[in-house]
Amino acid sequence: MSNVTIQLETLSCPTCIKKIEGALTKTEGVKSAKLLFNASKAKVEYDLDKVTSEGLKSIIEKLGYEVLKVKEA
């Protein structure tokens, strides 16, 4: 399993968190996704054989959110 922290644009509401977490957790290979509202970060644990950090970034961007930084842990 791999871990990544994704820095997002400022999140404006709890609905944003549910929308992003829902999309990430439904993605094949994602074990867990937790968004930190105040920090505007997503922490994701995933199987690198099934999805990449770039793939996770793409999912978030397709929802209409700007990804500022992707940091592998």
C-alpha positions as CSV (number, residue, x, y, z in Angstrom):
1,M,0.0,0.0,0.0
2,S,1.1,3.5,-0.7
3,N,0.1,6.8,0.9
4,V,-0.3,10.2,-0.7
5,T,-1.3,13.7,0.7
6,I,-3.1,15.9,-1.9
7,Q,-3.2,19.6,-1.2
8,L,-6.4,21.1,-2.6
9,E,-7.8,24.5,-3.2
10,T,-9.6,25.9,-0.1
11,L,-12.6,23.7,0.6
12,S,-15.7,25.8,1.3
13,C,-18.2,23.4,2.7
14,P,-18.7,19.9,4.2
15,T,-20.5,18.8,1.1
16,C,-17.2,19.2,-0.8
17,I,-15.6,16.7,1.6
18,K,-18.3,14.1,1.1
19,K,-18.2,14.5,-2.7
20,I,-14.4,14.0,-2.9
21,E,-14.2,11.3,-0.3
22,G,-17.0,9.4,-1.9
23,A,-15.4,9.5,-5.4
24,L,-12.0,8.5,-4.0
25,T,-13.3,5.6,-1.9
26,K,-15.3,4.2,-4.8
27,T,-12.1,4.1,-6.9
28,E,-10.7,0.6,-7.3
29,G,-7.5,0.3,-5.3
30,V,-8.3,3.0,-2.8
31,K,-8.2,1.5,0.7
32,S,-9.1,4.8,2.5
33,A,-9.5,8.5,1.8
34,K,-9.8,11.1,4.5
35,L,-10.2,14.8,3.9
36,L,-9.1,17.4,6.4
37,F,-11.5,20.3,5.9
38,N,-9.4,23.0,7.7
39,A,-6.2,22.1,6.0
40,S,-7.8,21.4,2.6
41,K,-5.9,18.1,2.3
42,A,-6.8,14.6,1.2
43,K,-4.9,11.7,2.8
44,V,-5.3,8.6,0.7
45,E,-4.0,5.0,1.2
46,Y,-4.1,3.1,-2.1
47,D,-2.8,0.1,-4.0
48,L,-0.2,1.4,-6.5
49,D,-0.8,-1.6,-8.7
50,K,-4.4,-0.5,-9.3
51,V,-4.3,3.3,-9.2
52,T,-1.6,6.0,-9.3
53,S,-1.4,9.3,-7.4
54,E,-1.9,11.0,-10.8
55,G,-5.1,9.0,-11.2
56,L,-6.3,10.2,-7.9
57,K,-5.5,13.8,-8.8
58,S,-7.4,13.4,-12.0
59,I,-10.5,12.1,-10.2
60,I,-10.5,15.2,-7.9
61,E,-10.0,17.6,-10.8
62,K,-12.8,16.0,-12.8
63,L,-15.1,16.9,-9.8
64,G,-14.1,20.5,-10.3
65,Y,-11.5,21.0,-7.6
66,E,-8.0,22.4,-8.1
67,V,-5.2,20.2,-6.9
68,L,-2.3,22.4,-5.7
69,K,0.3,19.7,-4.7
70,V,0.6,15.9,-4.6
71,K,3.1,14.5,-2.0
72,E,3.9,10.8,-1.8
73,A,4.4,9.6,1.8
